[in-house]
Amino acid sequence: MNRDEVIARIVESIRRSGKYSNVYEGTIIRIARMMAERFGKEKEIEKNAKKKLHQMYGAYFGDGVKGLGEKGWSDERIQFILTSHVSTAERMGFYSEFYDRIFAELGPPEKRFRIYDAACGYNPFSAGIFKERIELYRCSDIDVVLNEALNGFFAASGLDNFQSENRDLLSEPFDAGQFDAVFLFKTLSCIERQEKGSAKKILDQALKAAFVVVSFPLKSIGGREKGMEENYTGFVEAITMNRVIRKVTLNFPNEIVFILGKE
């Protein structure tokens, strides 16, 4: 069995499937290769690759992403988009405060920042709240349709210094050193579930920036919240291992934010 040919067939099969057709090819290739290391038969590799893709993508993104840009970018439409995904909907009551407090820790009010928003999801649609603090904004996700919609939104909104890209963080490292801060909102715990040790790998990349802003939800998708703040505080301590000089914790009604800095 030619391994590369098997992986190519599996990747093409998954891309043709309606459920995962939006997923960036680089991510599908990485997952298929991972499963080929664990399973011998082609059907088992594809079955488990799809299972992993559901855990990291299918459980969080629905069919609504396909029509994101079809109804324009009015303020009402943006509000609807932000409330249509659980990760951003949870911030709707405090989005302005969320950014105000984060940027206050990053630098003085007159400073404009170079930001990389990794595994961004729908968060960039909130750009109207924080655009005045931005010199350059780049974001990435593994959803191809979302990426197109974000770039359409940026263009229609006159945000020439904003740009989205597709990137698989675990197989395609980004150059965090050219940014003032990297945002990893509700990301590291999801990445760690994909592959043990991957959260530390991503954080190592991100710490080339002056600051890394990490957040975690204080409720699970199922609504559980007991002990989550303590668990995530311990998780951050474990993966940073005294490699940061400065750490600030910001508490919000249903989200905890850690600002990690080297200065």
Secondary structure, DSSP 8 states (H G I E B T S, - for coil): --HHHHHHHHHHHHHHSTTTTTB-HHHHHHHHHHHHHH--SHHHHHHHHHHHHIIIIITT--GGGGGTTTT---HHHHHHHHHTSHHHHTTTTTHHHHHHHHHHHHS-TT--EEEEETT-TTGGGGHHHHGGGEEEEEEEESBHHHHHHHHHHHHHTT-TTEEEEE--TTTS---GGGSSEEEEET-HHHHHHHSTTHHHHHHHHHTTSSEEEEEEESS-TTS--TTHHHHHHHHHHHHHTT--SEEEEEEETTEEEEEEE--
